[in-house]
Amino acid sequence: MSMDERLSRDAAQDEVEAFLKANPHLLPFFEGSPRQCLREVCAKQGPEKLRDALQKIAANTNSKSEHGANRRYVIQLLGEFTDANPTQVTTTNVLSSDAPKESDTTLELCDNSTASPPASEAGEITESSTASVTTDVSGPVDYSSRDVPPAQWAEAPSLPTAAPTEALCCPSVQMAPHERVSAEMLPGALATVCYSTAQCLCGGEHFLQEMLTNMDLHCQSMRDWQQHWVSLVETACRSVLGADFKELALVGSLALSLETPGSDVDLVCLTKSQAHDVDAVAVLRKVRDILTSESYASGFPKGFQAMVIDDARVPILSVTSASQVLVDLAINSEHSLEHVKWFKRVGAVPSNPPPVANVPVLTVTLRCLKWWLRMRRVPRTKDGGLPTVAWTLLAMHACGEHSSLLPPGFLVERPLAAVLALLGAFFHKFTSVTGLAGRLQFETGSTTSTFLPGTCLKPPCQAELVVLDPESGMNLAPPMSPATHILIVHELLRARSLLKEVSCTGHCVHLRNVFDPVPEFANCLPAVAAESFGALVCVHGTADSSCTVELVRISSIHKMPWWQAPFLPRWDRQSSLKAHIFREHWCADRCIFIQADAITLTPWNFICRVEMAGDSQVGWTLTGDALRCLKSMQALVSDMQGWAVQGRDRKS
């Protein structure tokens, strides 16, 4: 140990002892790892930051509050103070994944539930590293013991239920075997989920267990139908390819045990011929023709559609019902297969199918993140947002970075509390105005990751995010419009704030609000405007570095002539939106919005839709939530632009 390190350690020890002597009621909250966290704050950020952390802890902890809530707050706060520099995260190799093997048998979906800790029997987790996601576990983990009693539910029905429109906690309606699944029974609407534990003071653990259990039940209820659809697709692929058919492989969320209600079945058809020798689009079109034929169509929901998307980077055949995607099929998509093998190899997800349902805490955390993305309607790749795999890699880095700060044995004794801590770490990592500006890279042939924060925001308010594929080295993060960046950072900030409330108060209701569903089309721009509607947009100012968030009412949409989808992507700068800006006025202590200038926009400017009430005579009003959203985004843009200016000044 160097002289500087020894002096830093001694300074930290003196500061900690003086603080605890002055605040003896806080002693129980600093047993074990929190003391080590204090020393790390001092070592990395200096005594000044340590004093700031101690003062904040003294001001915000309550000796009358539950011990666990105070301790979680202390750990989370110290984690916020600990590290502001680029970090390297290493996750050890815990699960191996064999290469796909040629098979003459039908692809079968795994019935084992690996979706949440309470649903599994036990798991032997052997991850261990300087910043790994879990600690060494020599025996099975009983996820339903100790402080988290298992939820009591009836056995999941073998066929789809009507639960999604009546909340996932009521899986009681069972179809007869001969009945066909209808569009209304699929979780496309993702209606509000109501939970009986939402008002308890468990710090969110009971709610989290109930949410995961309900998600399991719904996903299991769809398994027979999904298996039937897979069988139809495989038969069609065999018919089209004949002797060239090699295998139908399961990829995506089902293969990674990250399935949520509404997840589609992602499939890759492998051929014996080399990929460059196969016309993927032609094969997909022939498979589509077979699936839509009379003998096959009866196996899908009434009114389903099968569409070949041939202008994507990887052409796919997408089978949909209403707004719900049932199956996506690609031909010889090696990247998808490599992603599955990589995530299993580093232990982020369990093997498939496992002999025993092994569920690493990281897997559950990633599944909760995926559910948050779905419930909050965060824009997906096709909409102009980030792909799920990019979100997953960002979360893996943040979780690995934070897991070393958790108390020894915490992941084993209270895995659901650990999930909440890791979720909080993720939202904290990427919630500053610079959070989505940076470069995430996994070292070649290694699971060590480094996130280098960006130096300044690309004007106006556009973050340059690079997430490199750990296998191919390709950038998985497409360019985002400033409007999309504003929406995503706003959602991340909202989740971070609510999770902090959970940590400080213990109220489950704040965790429930994290997963509150956004209306289905709130973050989606339609290709045709049947009637005018309100929206928040990002409008560029006169200077390159300035932009504002404005309330507009879009009256007409003129899409690109070749565009066929019912929505417009956020990267689109060719379609035009005719709208009017609305200015805020206060009248008799009431905020109203009056129509002002006409403006022509593109989908590149679109943030989200909002409900407006009123007319041109009396003015228009926004709901409380919509008004808060407008004000929050305006403040966020101001902060983003301020930081961008500071970054340019530092460069010059």
LOGUTI-421923 format. One record per residue (C-alpha): residue in one letter; x, y, z. Coordinates in steps of 0.2 Angstrom, whole numbers, plus 5000, padded with zeros to 4 digits. Layout:
% LOGUTI-421923
- mivex X Y Z
- A X Y Z
...
This chain:
% LOGUTI-421923
- mivex X Y Z
- M 5000 5000 5000
- S 5007 5017 4995
- M 5009 5032 5007
- D 4995 5041 4999
- E 4983 5026 5000
- R 4987 5024 5018
- L 4984 5042 5022
- S 4968 5041 5013
- R 4962 5026 5022
- D 4967 5034 5039
- A 4958 5050 5034
- A 4942 5040 5030
- Q 4943 5030 5046
- D 4945 5046 5056
- E 4930 5054 5047
- V 4919 5039 5049
- E 4923 5037 5068
- A 4920 5055 5072
- F 4903 5054 5062
- L 4897 5039 5071
- K 4902 5046 5088
- A 4892 5061 5085
- N 4877 5051 5078
- P 4876 5034 5088
- H 4859 5031 5083
- L 4866 5027 5065
- L 4878 5014 5071
- P 4866 4999 5066
- F 4865 5005 5048
- F 4884 5005 5046
- E 4888 4987 5050
- G 4898 4978 5037
- S 4899 4984 5020
- P 4893 5002 5022
- R 4909 5006 5032
- Q 4919 4999 5017
- C 4908 5010 5006
- L 4912 5025 5016
- R 4931 5022 5014
- E 4929 5020 4996
- V 4920 5037 4994
- C 4935 5045 5003
- A 4948 5035 4993
- K 4940 5039 4976
- Q 4932 5056 4979
- G 4942 5064 4994
- P 4937 5069 5012
- E 4926 5083 5006
- K 4914 5071 4997
- L 4915 5059 5012
- R 4909 5074 5023
- D 4895 5078 5010
- A 4889 5060 5010
- L 4889 5059 5029
- Q 4879 5075 5031
- K 4866 5069 5019
- I 4864 5053 5028
- A 4862 5062 5044
- A 4849 5073 5037
- N 4839 5060 5028
- T 4839 5044 5039
- N 4826 5042 5052
- S 4829 5032 5068
- K 4810 5028 5068
- S 4810 5021 5051
- E 4812 5002 5047
- H 4830 4997 5049
- G 4831 4989 5031
- A 4824 5005 5023
- N 4837 5016 5031
- R 4851 5003 5028
- R 4846 5002 5009
- Y 4846 5021 5008
- V 4863 5022 5016
- I 4870 5009 5003
- Q 4862 5018 4988
- L 4868 5035 4993
- L 4886 5029 4996
- G 4885 5021 4979
- E 4880 5038 4971
- F 4895 5046 4979
- T 4908 5033 4976
- D 4912 5033 4957
- A 4911 5046 4944
- N 4925 5039 4933
- P 4925 5026 4919
- T 4925 5009 4927
- Q 4929 4991 4921
- V 4916 4978 4925
- T 4920 4959 4924
- T 4908 4945 4925
- T 4915 4927 4926
- N 4910 4913 4915
- V 4897 4903 4924
- L 4886 4895 4911
- S 4892 4887 4895
- S 4882 4886 4879
- D 4885 4873 4866
- A 4884 4878 4847
- P 4868 4875 4839
- K 4867 4857 4832
- E 4857 4850 4818
- S 4841 4842 4823
- D 4827 4833 4814
- T 4815 4836 4828
- T 4803 4850 4831
- L 4809 4865 4841
- E 4801 4864 4858
- L 4799 4879 4870
- C 4806 4876 4887
- D 4792 4874 4901
- N 4804 4877 4915
- S 4800 4894 4923
- T 4816 4904 4925
- A 4807 4920 4925
- S 4808 4925 4944
- P 4817 4919 4959
- P 4800 4913 4968
- A 4795 4903 4953
- S 4811 4893 4953
- E 4816 4878 4964
- A 4834 4883 4967
- G 4850 4890 4959
- E 4868 4887 4961
- I 4876 4903 4956
- T 4895 4904 4955
- E 4898 4921 4948
- S 4913 4929 4957
- S 4924 4944 4952
- T 4929 4961 4957
- A 4913 4968 4951
- S 4902 4953 4947
- V 4883 4953 4947
- T 4882 4940 4961
- T 4893 4933 4974
- D 4899 4915 4977
- V 4885 4903 4982
- S 4890 4886 4987
- G 4873 4879 4989
- P 4855 4882 4982
- V 4847 4899 4984
- D 4829 4898 4992
- Y 4822 4914 4984
- S 4805 4912 4993
- S 4812 4911 5011
- R 4816 4924 5024
- D 4807 4941 5022
- V 4798 4937 5006
- P 4783 4926 5008
- P 4778 4917 4991
- A 4762 4924 4983
- Q 4748 4911 4983
- W 4740 4909 4965
- A 4730 4896 4957
- E 4739 4884 4944
- A 4741 4893 4927
- P 4729 4888 4914
- S 4736 4878 4899
- L 4729 4891 4886
- P 4728 4910 4886
- T 4718 4919 4898
- A 4709 4936 4897
- A 4720 4942 4911
- P 4729 4956 4903
- T 4714 4967 4902
- E 4709 4963 4920
- A 4726 4964 4927
- L 4739 4950 4927
- C 4735 4946 4945
- C 4718 4938 4940
- P 4723 4922 4929
- S 4707 4913 4932
- V 4698 4913 4915
- Q 4702 4897 4906
- M 4698 4893 4888
- A 4692 4876 4882
- P 4705 4867 4871
- H 4695 4869 4855
- E 4693 4888 4857
- R 4705 4899 4847
- V 4715 4913 4854
- S 4708 4930 4850
- A 4717 4947 4848
- E 4709 4953 4864
- M 4717 4939 4874
- L 4735 4945 4869
- P 4743 4958 4880
- G 4745 4971 4866
- A 4735 4984 4876
- L 4745 4980 4892
- A 4732 4987 4903
- T 4735 4993 4921
- V 4742 4980 4933
- C 4734 4981 4950
- Y 4742 4972 4965
- S 4736 4969 4982
- T 4753 4973 4990
- A 4754 4990 4982
- Q 4752 4999 4999
- C 4763 4989 5010
- L 4779 4995 5018
- C 4791 4980 5013
- G 4803 4991 5003
- G 4796 4985 4986
- E 4800 4966 4989
- H 4782 4960 4990
- F 4777 4970 4975
- L 4791 4964 4965
- Q 4788 4946 4969
- E 4770 4947 4965
- M 4774 4956 4949
- L 4786 4943 4943
- T 4774 4928 4948
- N 4760 4936 4938
- M 4772 4938 4923
- D 4776 4920 4925
- L 4758 4914 4925
- H 4754 4924 4910
- C 4769 4919 4900
- Q 4766 4900 4905
- S 4748 4902 4899
- M 4753 4907 4882
- R 4766 4892 4880
- D 4755 4880 4871
- W 4749 4893 4858
- Q 4767 4898 4856
- Q 4773 4880 4853
- H 4759 4878 4841
- W 4764 4893 4831
- V 4782 4888 4831
- S 4777 4871 4824
- L 4768 4879 4810
- V 4782 4890 4806
- E 4795 4876 4806
- T 4784 4865 4795
- A 4782 4879 4782
- C 4801 4882 4783
- R 4804 4863 4780
- S 4792 4864 4765
- V 4800 4879 4757
- L 4819 4873 4760
- G 4817 4855 4758
- A 4834 4846 4760
- D 4842 4863 4763
- F 4833 4865 4780
- K 4845 4863 4794
- E 4837 4869 4810
- L 4825 4881 4818
- A 4833 4890 4832
- L 4825 4900 4846
- V 4833 4917 4850
- G 4827 4933 4858
- S 4819 4935 4875
- L 4812 4917 4876
- A 4829 4909 4873
- L 4837 4921 4886
- S 4823 4918 4900
- L 4819 4937 4899
- E 4801 4934 4892
- T 4787 4946 4898
- P 4769 4947 4894
- G 4768 4952 4876
- S 4785 4945 4871
- D 4785 4938 4853
- V 4793 4922 4848
- D 4809 4926 4839
- L 4815 4912 4827
- V 4830 4910 4816
- C 4829 4897 4802
- L 4846 4890 4798
- T 4850 4882 4781
- K 4864 4869 4776
- S 4869 4881 4762
- Q 4880 4896 4766
- A 4870 4912 4771
- H 4876 4922 4755
- D 4870 4908 4744
- V 4852 4909 4751
- D 4839 4923 4745
- A 4832 4926 4763
- V 4818 4938 4756
- A 4812 4925 4744
- V 4812 4911 4757
- L 4802 4922 4769
- R 4789 4927 4756
- K 4786 4908 4752
- V 4785 4904 4770
- R 4772 4919 4772
- D 4762 4912 4758
- I 4761 4895 4766
- L 4756 4902 4783
- T 4742 4913 4776
- S 4735 4898 4766
- E 4719 4891 4772
- S 4726 4875 4780
- Y 4738 4885 4790
- A 4729 4901 4794
- S 4717 4892 4806
- G 4731 4890 4818
- F 4733 4908 4821
- P 4721 4921 4829
- K 4707 4927 4818
- G 4712 4942 4807
- F 4731 4939 4809
- Q 4743 4946 4797
- A 4760 4940 4790
- M 4771 4953 4782
- V 4789 4952 4776
- I 4799 4967 4781
- D 4813 4967 4767
- D 4820 4984 4769
- A 4827 4981 4787
- R 4846 4977 4790
- V 4840 4959 4793
- P 4824 4954 4783
- I 4811 4946 4794
- L 4794 4938 4792
- S 4783 4946 4806
- V 4766 4937 4811
- T 4755 4949 4820
- S 4738 4950 4827
- A 4730 4968 4830
- S 4745 4977 4838
- Q 4753 4962 4845
- V 4768 4953 4837
- L 4767 4934 4838
- V 4782 4927 4829
- D 4797 4935 4820
- L 4807 4924 4808
- A 4824 4928 4801
- I 4835 4917 4789
- N 4853 4913 4794
- S 4854 4927 4807
- E 4870 4922 4815
- H 4871 4938 4826
- S 4855 4933 4835
- L 4862 4916 4839
- E 4879 4923 4845
- H 4870 4935 4856
- V 4861 4920 4865
- K 4877 4911 4867
- W 4886 4926 4874
- F 4874 4930 4887
- K 4873 4912 4893
- R 4892 4911 4893
- V 4894 4926 4904
- G 4881 4920 4916
- A 4869 4934 4913
- V 4855 4921 4910
- P 4853 4903 4914
- S 4856 4889 4902
- N 4841 4883 4892
- P 4833 4872 4897
- P 4842 4870 4914
- P 4842 4854 4924
- V 4836 4865 4938
- A 4829 4882 4936
- N 4845 4892 4939
- V 4840 4911 4940
- P 4854 4923 4943
- V 4849 4939 4951
- L 4855 4948 4936
- T 4843 4938 4925
- V 4828 4944 4936
- T 4835 4962 4935
- L 4836 4962 4916
- R 4818 4955 4915
- C 4812 4969 4926
- L 4821 4981 4915
- K 4813 4974 4900
- W 4796 4975 4908
- W 4799 4993 4912
- L 4803 4996 4894
- R 4787 4988 4888
- M 4776 4996 4901
- R 4783 5014 4898
- R 4782 5012 4879
- V 4801 5017 4877
- P 4804 5018 4859
- R 4811 5002 4851
- T 4823 5000 4836
- K 4809 5000 4823
- D 4802 5016 4831
- G 4819 5025 4831
- G 4825 5020 4849
- L 4838 5008 4856
- P 4837 4989 4853
- T 4833 4978 4868
- V 4851 4970 4867
- A 4859 4988 4869
- W 4848 4991 4884
- T 4853 4974 4891
- L 4872 4977 4889
- L 4870 4994 4897
- A 4861 4986 4912
- M 4874 4973 4914
- H 4888 4986 4915
- A 4878 4996 4928
- C 4874 4981 4938
- G 4891 4974 4938
- E 4898 4991 4943
- H 4886 4992 4958
- S 4886 4974 4964
- S 4903 4975 4973
- L 4895 4988 4984
- L 4881 4976 4991
- P 4884 4969 5008
- P 4891 4951 5008
- G 4878 4938 5007
- F 4865 4951 5002
- L 4862 4943 4985
- V 4858 4926 4993
- E 4848 4932 5009
- R 4837 4945 5000
- P 4838 4942 4981
- L 4823 4953 4978
- A 4830 4967 4988
- A 4846 4965 4977
- V 4836 4966 4961
- L 4829 4983 4967
- A 4846 4989 4972
- L 4853 4984 4955
- L 4838 4992 4946
- G 4842 5008 4956
- A 4860 5007 4951
- F 4855 5006 4932
- F 4844 5021 4932
- H 4856 5031 4942
- K 4870 5027 4930
- F 4861 5033 4915
- T 4850 5047 4921
- S 4861 5063 4921
- V 4860 5074 4905
- T 4876 5065 4900
- G 4871 5048 4904
- L 4867 5042 4887
- A 4882 5050 4879
- G 4896 5038 4879
- R 4904 5022 4873
- L 4901 5005 4881
- Q 4913 4991 4875
- F 4916 4973 4880
- E 4934 4968 4878
- T 4937 4955 4864
- G 4936 4938 4870
- S 4932 4944 4888
- T 4917 4950 4898
- T 4926 4965 4905
- S 4916 4981 4900
- T 4921 4999 4900
- F 4910 5014 4899
- L 4918 5030 4893
- P 4906 5045 4896
- G 4905 5057 4882
- T 4913 5074 4882
- C 4899 5084 4876
- L 4882 5083 4869
- K 4881 5084 4850
- P 4870 5099 4847
- P 4855 5101 4849
- C 4852 5089 4863
- Q 4858 5074 4853
- A 4868 5061 4863
- E 4881 5051 4854
- L 4879 5033 4862
- V 4890 5019 4856
- V 4886 5001 4862
- L 4898 4989 4854
- D 4892 4971 4851
- P 4903 4960 4862
- E 4904 4947 4848
- S 4905 4957 4831
- G 4911 4974 4837
- M 4897 4982 4828
- N 4888 4998 4836
- L 4871 4992 4842
- A 4865 5009 4846
- P 4858 5018 4830
- P 4858 5037 4830
- M 4843 5044 4840
- S 4834 5061 4837
- P 4835 5074 4850
- A 4817 5072 4853
- T 4819 5053 4857
- H 4834 5056 4868
- I 4824 5069 4878
- L 4810 5056 4880
- I 4821 5042 4886
- V 4831 5053 4898
- H 4815 5059 4905
- E 4808 5041 4908
- L 4825 5036 4916
- L 4824 5051 4928
- R 4806 5047 4932
- A 4811 5029 4937
- R 4826 5034 4947
- S 4816 5047 4957
- L 4802 5034 4961
- L 4815 5020 4966
- K 4823 5033 4977
- E 4806 5035 4986
- V 4804 5016 4988
- S 4822 5016 4996
- C 4818 5030 5007
- T 4800 5027 5012
- G 4798 5008 5010
- H 4781 5011 5001
- C 4777 4998 4987
- V 4766 5011 4979
- H 4781 5020 4972
- L 4788 5004 4964
- R 4771 5001 4956
- N 4772 5018 4949
- V 4789 5014 4941
- F 4779 5001 4930
- D 4764 5011 4927
- P 4758 5008 4909
- V 4759 5022 4897
- P 4744 5022 4885
- E 4747 5011 4870
- F 4750 5025 4856
- A 4757 5039 4868
- N 4774 5037 4861
- C 4770 5032 4844
- L 4767 5044 4829
- P 4753 5037 4817
- A 4756 5037 4798
- V 4739 5045 4796
- A 4730 5058 4806
- A 4711 5054 4807
- E 4709 5069 4818
- S 4720 5082 4826
- F 4730 5078 4842
- G 4741 5086 4855
- A 4760 5082 4855
- L 4776 5087 4863
- V 4789 5091 4850
- C 4808 5096 4850
- V 4809 5112 4840
- H 4826 5118 4834
- G 4830 5137 4838
- T 4840 5149 4827
- A 4857 5143 4834
- D 4864 5126 4831
- S 4865 5122 4850
- S 4847 5128 4855
- C 4831 5119 4855
- T 4815 5120 4865
- V 4801 5108 4870
- E 4784 5114 4863
- L 4766 5109 4865
- V 4758 5108 4847
- R 4742 5101 4840
- I 4746 5091 4824
- S 4732 5093 4811
- S 4738 5083 4796
- I 4752 5070 4792
- H 4760 5068 4774
- K 4770 5052 4775
- M 4784 5046 4764
- P 4775 5038 4748
- W 4784 5021 4750
- W 4781 5019 4769
- Q 4768 5005 4772
- A 4768 5003 4791
- P 4754 5011 4802
- F 4767 5022 4812
- L 4781 5034 4807
- P 4798 5030 4813
- R 4807 5044 4823
- W 4822 5044 4811
- D 4811 5050 4797
- R 4815 5067 4791
- Q 4805 5066 4775
- S 4787 5065 4781
- S 4779 5081 4786
- L 4768 5086 4800
- K 4757 5101 4799
- A 4754 5109 4816
- H 4751 5124 4827
- I 4762 5129 4842
- F 4752 5133 4858
- R 4758 5146 4871
- E 4755 5145 4889
- H 4744 5159 4897
- W 4738 5160 4915
- C 4720 5166 4917
- A 4711 5167 4934
- D 4725 5155 4942
- R 4722 5143 4928
- C 4735 5137 4915
- I 4728 5137 4898
- F 4736 5136 4881
- I 4732 5147 4866
- Q 4735 5143 4848
- A 4750 5153 4841
- D 4761 5150 4825
- A 4759 5137 4812
- I 4774 5126 4810
- T 4779 5111 4799
- L 4788 5097 4808
- T 4795 5080 4804
- P 4794 5063 4814
- W 4812 5068 4819
- N 4804 5082 4830
- F 4791 5070 4839
- I 4793 5067 4857
- C 4776 5060 4863
- R 4757 5063 4862
- V 4747 5072 4876
- E 4729 5073 4879
- M 4722 5091 4877
- A 4705 5097 4882
- G 4696 5112 4877
- D 4693 5122 4860
- S 4700 5137 4851
- Q 4687 5149 4860
- V 4691 5145 4878
- G 4708 5139 4876
- W 4716 5122 4879
- T 4721 5113 4895
- L 4733 5099 4899
- T 4730 5086 4913
- G 4741 5087 4928
- D 4753 5073 4922
- A 4754 5080 4905
- L 4758 5098 4911
- R 4771 5091 4923
- C 4779 5081 4909
- L 4780 5097 4898
- K 4788 5107 4912
- S 4800 5092 4916
- M 4806 5090 4898
- Q 4808 5109 4896
- A 4819 5109 4912
- L 4829 5094 4905
- V 4832 5102 4889
- S 4839 5118 4897
- D 4851 5107 4908
- M 4856 5097 4892
- Q 4860 5113 4883
- G 4869 5121 4897
- W 4880 5106 4899
- A 4884 5105 4880
- V 4889 5123 4881
- Q 4901 5120 4896
- G 4908 5105 4886
- R 4912 5115 4871
- D 4920 5129 4882
- R 4931 5116 4890
- K 4937 5110 4873
- S 4941 5127 4867
